[in-house]
Amino acid sequence: MSELGLCSRREADEWIVNGWVKVDGEVVDVLGARVPPQARIEIDPAALEHQGEKVTILLHKPLGYVSGQAEDGYQPAVVLIRPENRWADDPTPLRFTPGHLRGLAPAGRLDIDSTGLLVFTQDGRVARHLIGQDSEVEKEYLVRVEGELNDEGLERLRHGLELDGVKLRPARVSWQNEHQLRFVLREGRKRQIRRMCELVGLTVTGLKRVRSGSVPLGRLPVGQWRYLGRNEKF
């Protein structure tokens, strides 16, 4: 297929896996299948529609799943990205294909005991924008806490704490209600919010990410996912 100039080798693999290639009228969906030089190759129009497209997926991660590779017997959140878990109200017209899972990686993390918006992408540009060293993308969290917090402690959460000897960047922190704080951060160090709260005498009992940049979690149900729309930008 690549020798005929139909697509790149990587795209050929995706098209074959997705069942978009016919050889002499029969679908070939096994990588590495050998065909004679004179074989007639037909390409489903869906392949051309998706050519070069890289998807980004938004998942409402439940408790009990890790963001990246499986660890300590816990499953990675990516296992939830399957057709039956797609949000019925996803407004994007994309048709799910197995190729959308190829090279799909989390752009950021949520701890196993945290829930909310987790972004997966095939596009390295999106990942760098969200989690690159110089990223300025805001992430918003709702955090349930126990303990007493005075005005001085609140100011320390906003600016004045350090973790592992490194001063944290300024954060926006405010009370959402009497048991819940709202954090807006431009960095995402491991268990950062929980550790910040510990430094001012608070215990976190629940943490949920509700926004990344200008993309909110919105009405996306727990355990379900949707595609990032063409007109949505972080």
NULUM-68077 format. One line per 3 residues: number of its first residue (from 1); their letters; for each residue x, y, z of N, C-alpha, C. Coordinates in steps of 0.2 Angstrom, whole numbers, plus 5000, padded with zeros to 4 digits. Last residue first. Layout:
NULUM-68077
NUM> a> X Y Z X Y Z X Y Z ~ ...
end
This chain:
NULUM-68077
234> fke> 4962 5118 5122 4964 5119 5129 4967 5125 5131 ~ 4948 5120 5111 4955 5120 5112 4956 5121 5120 ~ 4936 5114 5100 4938 5114 5107 4945 5115 5107
231> nrg> 4932 5111 5087 4932 5118 5089 4934 5119 5096 ~ 4932 5097 5087 4936 5101 5082 4937 5108 5084 ~ 4931 5090 5103 4928 5092 5097 4933 5096 5093
228> lyr> 4937 5075 5110 4938 5082 5110 4935 5085 5103 ~ 4925 5062 5113 4931 5065 5109 4931 5072 5110 ~ 4922 5055 5129 4920 5058 5123 4926 5060 5119
225> wqg> 4918 5042 5142 4922 5046 5138 4919 5050 5132 ~ 4914 5036 5159 4913 5037 5151 4917 5042 5148 ~ 4916 5037 5172 4918 5030 5168 4916 5031 5161
222> vpl> 4904 5048 5176 4909 5044 5178 4910 5038 5174 ~ 4898 5058 5161 4897 5054 5167 4903 5050 5169 ~ 4899 5075 5158 4902 5069 5156 4902 5064 5162
219> rgl> 4896 5088 5159 4891 5083 5161 4893 5076 5160 ~ 4911 5096 5163 4904 5096 5161 4900 5091 5163 ~ 4925 5097 5162 4922 5090 5163 4915 5090 5161
216> pvs> 4930 5110 5150 4927 5108 5157 4925 5100 5156 ~ 4943 5118 5143 4939 5112 5142 4936 5110 5149 ~ 4953 5128 5144 4946 5130 5143 4941 5124 5142
213> gsr> 4962 5119 5156 4962 5125 5151 4955 5127 5151 ~ 4952 5107 5162 4959 5108 5159 4959 5113 5154 ~ 4942 5104 5176 4943 5108 5170 4951 5107 5168
210> vrk> 4940 5096 5187 4934 5098 5183 4935 5102 5177 ~ 4946 5083 5197 4948 5088 5192 4942 5090 5188 ~ 4943 5080 5214 4940 5080 5207 4943 5085 5203
207> lgt> 4945 5072 5229 4948 5077 5224 4945 5075 5217 ~ 4943 5070 5247 4940 5069 5240 4943 5074 5235 ~ 4949 5072 5258 4945 5067 5258 4942 5065 5251
204> vtl> 4964 5079 5264 4960 5078 5258 4956 5072 5259 ~ 4967 5088 5279 4967 5081 5276 4962 5081 5270 ~ 4977 5101 5284 4971 5099 5281 4972 5092 5279
201> gvl> 4989 5108 5288 4985 5105 5293 4978 5102 5290 ~ 4997 5113 5278 4993 5118 5282 4988 5115 5286 ~ 5003 5102 5272 5007 5107 5275 5003 5112 5279
198> ecm> 4992 5095 5267 4995 5092 5273 4999 5098 5276 ~ 4989 5103 5256 4985 5103 5261 4988 5100 5267 ~ 5000 5099 5248 5000 5106 5250 4995 5106 5256
195> rri> 4998 5085 5246 5004 5087 5250 5003 5094 5252 ~ 4986 5086 5238 4986 5083 5244 4992 5085 5249 ~ 4992 5093 5227 4986 5096 5231 4986 5093 5238
192> qrk> 5002 5084 5222 5003 5090 5224 4998 5093 5229 ~ 5004 5071 5217 5000 5072 5223 5001 5079 5226 ~ 5017 5077 5208 5014 5071 5210 5011 5072 5217
189> rge> 5013 5093 5200 5018 5088 5203 5014 5083 5207 ~ 5008 5102 5190 5005 5096 5192 5010 5091 5195 ~ 5003 5119 5187 5008 5114 5187 5005 5108 5190
186> rlv> 4994 5129 5189 4997 5129 5182 5003 5124 5182 ~ 4978 5127 5197 4985 5127 5197 4988 5127 5189 ~ 4965 5131 5208 4967 5132 5201 4975 5132 5200
183> frl> 4954 5123 5219 4961 5125 5217 4962 5126 5210 ~ 4942 5126 5231 4943 5126 5224 4950 5128 5222 ~ 4937 5115 5245 4941 5121 5242 4941 5120 5234
180> qhe> 4924 5112 5256 4927 5110 5249 4931 5117 5247 ~ 4916 5114 5266 4920 5108 5267 4924 5107 5260 ~ 4909 5126 5264 4912 5125 5270 4916 5119 5271
177> nqw> 4913 5129 5247 4908 5129 5252 4912 5127 5259 ~ 4925 5134 5241 4919 5133 5237 4912 5132 5241 ~ 4937 5145 5245 4932 5141 5248 4926 5140 5243
174> svr> 4952 5145 5234 4946 5148 5238 4941 5143 5240 ~ 4967 5148 5226 4963 5144 5231 4958 5148 5234 ~ 4978 5148 5213 4972 5152 5215 4968 5147 5220
171> apr> 4996 5149 5216 4989 5145 5214 4983 5150 5216 ~ 5013 5151 5210 5006 5154 5213 5000 5150 5211 ~ 5023 5136 5211 5021 5142 5208 5014 5145 5211
168> lkv> 5033 5131 5225 5028 5130 5221 5026 5137 5217 ~ 5051 5128 5227 5045 5133 5228 5039 5132 5223 ~ 5058 5113 5232 5056 5118 5226 5050 5122 5228
165> gdl> 5059 5104 5242 5064 5109 5241 5063 5114 5236 ~ 5048 5096 5241 5054 5093 5240 5060 5099 5238 ~ 5038 5110 5239 5038 5103 5240 5045 5101 5237
162> elg> 5032 5125 5248 5037 5122 5243 5037 5114 5245 ~ 5022 5140 5248 5023 5133 5250 5029 5130 5245 ~ 5018 5152 5244 5022 5152 5250 5024 5145 5252
159> hrl> 5001 5155 5239 5008 5156 5237 5013 5156 5244 ~ 4990 5148 5243 4990 5152 5237 4997 5153 5234 ~ 4993 5142 5255 4991 5138 5249 4992 5142 5243
156> rel> 4995 5154 5262 5001 5149 5261 4999 5145 5255 ~ 4982 5159 5263 4987 5163 5259 4993 5158 5258 ~ 4977 5149 5271 4974 5150 5265 4979 5154 5260
153> ged> 4984 5151 5283 4985 5145 5280 4982 5146 5272 ~ 4979 5164 5286 4986 5163 5285 4987 5157 5281 ~ 4965 5161 5289 4967 5165 5283 4974 5165 5281
150> nle> 4965 5143 5293 4964 5150 5295 4966 5154 5289 ~ 4957 5128 5294 4961 5132 5290 4960 5140 5291 ~ 4955 5112 5301 4954 5120 5302 4959 5123 5297
147> gev> 4948 5098 5293 4953 5101 5297 4951 5109 5297 ~ 4946 5090 5277 4944 5090 5284 4950 5094 5288 ~ 4940 5093 5261 4945 5093 5266 4942 5093 5273
144> rvl> 4938 5091 5243 4935 5090 5250 4940 5090 5255 ~ 4941 5101 5230 4944 5097 5234 4941 5097 5241 ~ 4941 5103 5212 4937 5103 5218 4939 5098 5224
141> yek> 4952 5111 5201 4950 5105 5205 4945 5107 5211 ~ 4959 5115 5185 4955 5116 5191 4952 5110 5194 ~ 4973 5120 5177 4969 5114 5179 4965 5116 5185
138> eve> 4979 5130 5164 4976 5130 5171 4973 5123 5171 ~ 4994 5130 5155 4987 5128 5155 4985 5127 5162 ~ 5007 5133 5153 5003 5138 5156 4996 5136 5157
135> sdq> 5022 5123 5151 5014 5124 5151 5011 5129 5155 ~ 5035 5120 5151 5033 5127 5151 5026 5128 5150 ~ 5035 5106 5151 5039 5110 5156 5037 5117 5157
132> gil> 5019 5100 5146 5026 5102 5145 5029 5106 5150 ~ 5006 5097 5147 5010 5095 5152 5018 5096 5151 ~ 4999 5103 5137 4996 5102 5143 5001 5101 5149
129> hra> 5007 5104 5126 5004 5110 5128 5001 5109 5135 ~ 5011 5091 5124 5016 5096 5126 5013 5102 5129 ~ 4999 5085 5120 5002 5083 5126 5007 5088 5129
126> vrg> 4997 5092 5108 4992 5092 5113 4996 5091 5120 ~ 5008 5087 5101 5008 5094 5102 5003 5095 5108 ~ 5006 5073 5100 5011 5075 5104 5011 5083 5106
123> dqt> 4991 5065 5099 4995 5071 5097 5000 5074 5102 ~ 4983 5056 5105 4988 5053 5100 4993 5059 5098 ~ 4978 5057 5122 4979 5060 5116 4984 5056 5112
120> fvl> 4967 5060 5136 4972 5055 5132 4972 5058 5125 ~ 4964 5067 5152 4965 5068 5144 4969 5063 5141 ~ 4952 5067 5164 4959 5064 5162 4959 5064 5154
117> lgt> 4942 5074 5176 4944 5074 5169 4951 5072 5168 ~ 4939 5063 5190 4938 5069 5186 4941 5068 5179 ~ 4947 5058 5205 4942 5057 5200 4942 5063 5196
114> sdi> 4959 5049 5216 4956 5055 5213 4952 5053 5207 ~ 4966 5038 5219 4961 5040 5224 4958 5047 5222 ~ 4976 5037 5210 4971 5032 5210 4965 5034 5214
111> dlr> 4978 5054 5202 4980 5048 5207 4974 5043 5207 ~ 4980 5058 5186 4976 5059 5192 4977 5053 5196 ~ 4991 5067 5174 4989 5061 5178 4984 5063 5184
108> gap> 4995 5070 5157 4994 5072 5164 4992 5065 5168 ~ 4989 5063 5145 4992 5070 5145 4991 5072 5152 ~ 4990 5046 5141 4988 5051 5146 4992 5057 5145
105> alg> 4990 5041 5124 4993 5041 5130 4990 5047 5135 ~ 4989 5031 5110 4985 5035 5114 4988 5035 5121 ~ 4994 5022 5101 4998 5028 5103 4995 5032 5107
102> rlh> 4979 5017 5096 4986 5016 5095 4989 5022 5096 ~ 4965 5020 5097 4969 5018 5103 4976 5017 5102 ~ 4961 5022 5085 4961 5028 5089 4964 5026 5096
99> gpt> 4960 5010 5079 4966 5014 5077 4966 5020 5082 ~ 4947 5005 5082 4953 5002 5086 4959 5007 5085 ~ 4936 5019 5081 4940 5013 5078 4945 5011 5082
96> frl> 4921 5028 5082 4926 5025 5085 4929 5019 5081 ~ 4918 5042 5071 4916 5035 5073 4922 5031 5076 ~ 4914 5058 5075 4919 5053 5074 4916 5046 5076
93> ptp> 4906 5069 5078 4903 5064 5073 4908 5059 5072 ~ 4903 5075 5095 4907 5074 5089 4905 5069 5085 ~ 4895 5075 5106 4892 5079 5100 4897 5078 5094
90> dda> 4889 5062 5116 4896 5065 5113 4893 5069 5107 ~ 4879 5056 5123 4878 5063 5121 4884 5066 5118 ~ 4884 5044 5127 4879 5044 5122 4877 5051 5119
87> wrn> 4901 5041 5129 4895 5045 5131 4890 5046 5126 ~ 4907 5025 5128 4907 5031 5125 4900 5035 5127 ~ 4907 5012 5132 4908 5017 5137 4908 5024 5134
84> epr> 4907 5004 5121 4901 5004 5126 4901 5009 5131 ~ 4920 5006 5115 4914 5009 5112 4908 5009 5117 ~ 4932 5011 5127 4929 5006 5123 4922 5009 5120
81> ilv> 4941 5016 5139 4940 5019 5132 4938 5013 5127 ~ 4945 5009 5150 4938 5011 5150 4936 5014 5143 ~ 4958 5007 5149 4954 5001 5148 4947 5003 5147
78> vap> 4964 5019 5153 4963 5018 5146 4959 5012 5145 ~ 4967 5018 5167 4961 5021 5165 4959 5020 5158 ~ 4974 5002 5171 4975 5009 5169 4968 5011 5166
75> qyg> 4970 4993 5187 4970 4994 5180 4971 5001 5177 ~ 4981 4987 5200 4976 4991 5197 4976 4993 5190 ~ 4991 4979 5204 4985 4976 5203 4979 4980 5200
72> dea> 5002 4988 5204 4999 4985 5211 4992 4982 5210 ~ 4998 4996 5189 5002 4995 5195 4999 4992 5201 ~ 4998 5000 5171 4995 4996 5177 5000 4995 5183
69> qgs> 5002 5016 5167 5003 5009 5166 5000 5006 5172 ~ 4992 5029 5171 4997 5027 5166 4996 5019 5166 ~ 4982 5032 5181 4982 5036 5175 4986 5032 5169
66> vyg> 4972 5019 5189 4978 5023 5188 4978 5026 5181 ~ 4957 5018 5197 4960 5017 5191 4967 5021 5191 ~ 4950 5021 5209 4952 5015 5208 4956 5013 5202
63> lpk> 4937 5032 5203 4941 5030 5208 4944 5023 5207 ~ 4935 5036 5185 4933 5034 5192 4938 5033 5197 ~ 4938 5050 5174 4941 5044 5177 4937 5043 5184
60> hll> 4930 5054 5161 4929 5055 5168 4931 5049 5172 ~ 4941 5058 5147 4938 5053 5151 4936 5055 5158 ~ 4943 5063 5131 4942 5066 5137 4938 5060 5141
57> itv> 4955 5062 5118 4949 5059 5121 4949 5062 5128 ~ 4960 5066 5102 4961 5067 5109 4954 5065 5112 ~ 4967 5059 5087 4962 5060 5091 4964 5062 5098
54> keg> 4973 5064 5071 4975 5061 5078 4970 5063 5083 ~ 4973 5060 5054 4969 5062 5060 4972 5059 5067 ~ 4978 5054 5043 4982 5059 5046 4979 5062 5052
51> qhe> 4962 5050 5037 4969 5050 5036 4973 5056 5039 ~ 4949 5048 5038 4953 5049 5044 4960 5049 5043 ~ 4945 5048 5025 4942 5053 5029 4946 5054 5036
48> laa> 4951 5037 5020 4953 5043 5018 4951 5049 5022 ~ 4944 5027 5027 4951 5028 5028 4953 5035 5026 ~ 4931 5028 5022 4932 5030 5029 4939 5031 5031
45> pdi> 4931 5022 5010 4931 5030 5010 4933 5032 5017 ~ 4942 5008 5009 4936 5011 5012 4936 5019 5012 ~ 4951 5003 4995 4951 5007 5002 4945 5009 5003
42> eir> 4957 4988 4988 4952 4993 4988 4952 4996 4995 ~ 4968 4981 4976 4967 4983 4983 4962 4989 4983 ~ 4970 4966 4968 4966 4972 4968 4965 4975 4975
39> aqp> 4986 4959 4965 4980 4959 4968 4977 4966 4968 ~ 4999 4957 4959 4993 4959 4954 4986 4959 4958 ~ 5007 4953 4969 5008 4959 4966 5002 4962 4962
36> pvr> 4998 4944 4982 5002 4944 4976 5002 4951 4973 ~ 5001 4947 5000 4996 4947 4994 5000 4947 4988 ~ 5001 4943 5017 5005 4943 5010 5000 4943 5005
33> agl> 4999 4952 5032 4996 4947 5027 5000 4948 5020 ~ 5003 4961 5041 5008 4957 5038 5006 4952 5033 ~ 4988 4961 5051 4995 4965 5049 5000 4960 5046
30> vdv> 4973 4958 5046 4978 4955 5049 4985 4958 5046 ~ 4961 4961 5038 4962 4965 5044 4968 4962 5049 ~ 4954 4962 5023 4961 4960 5026 4962 4964 5032
27> veg> 4940 4958 5015 4943 4962 5020 4949 4958 5023 ~ 4940 4954 4997 4939 4952 5004 4943 4956 5009 ~ 4942 4960 4984 4935 4959 4987 4934 4957 4994
24> dvk> 4956 4960 4983 4952 4955 4979 4945 4954 4982 ~ 4956 4966 4999 4961 4963 4993 4957 4958 4989 ~ 4952 4980 5007 4950 4974 5004 4955 4972 4999
21> vwg> 4953 4989 5022 4956 4987 5016 4954 4980 5014 ~ 4948 4993 5034 4946 4997 5029 4950 4995 5022 ~ 4949 4987 5047 4945 4984 5042 4943 4988 5036
18> nvi> 4958 4993 5056 4951 4995 5056 4947 4992 5051 ~ 4970 4987 5052 4967 4985 5059 4960 4987 5059 ~ 4972 4994 5040 4971 4986 5040 4968 4984 5047
15> wed> 4974 5007 5044 4968 5005 5040 4967 4998 5040 ~ 4986 5005 5052 4979 5008 5055 4973 5006 5051 ~ 4995 5002 5042 4994 4997 5048 4987 4999 5051
12> aer> 4995 5013 5034 4993 5006 5032 4991 5002 5037 ~ 5000 5022 5043 4993 5023 5041 4990 5016 5038 ~ 5013 5017 5043 5010 5018 5049 5002 5018 5048
9> rsc> 5017 5019 5029 5016 5012 5032 5012 5012 5039 ~ 5005 5031 5021 5012 5029 5024 5011 5022 5027 ~ 4997 5028 5006 4997 5030 5012 5004 5028 5015
6> lgl> 4998 5025 4992 4991 5026 4995 4991 5029 5002 ~ 5009 5021 4985 5008 5028 4986 5001 5030 4989 ~ 5013 5009 4983 5008 5011 4978 5006 5019 4980
3> esm> 5020 5007 4995 5023 5007 4988 5019 5010 4983 ~ 5010 5006 5004 5014 5012 5004 5018 5013 4998 ~ 5004 4994 5000 5000 5000 5000 5004 5006 5000
end
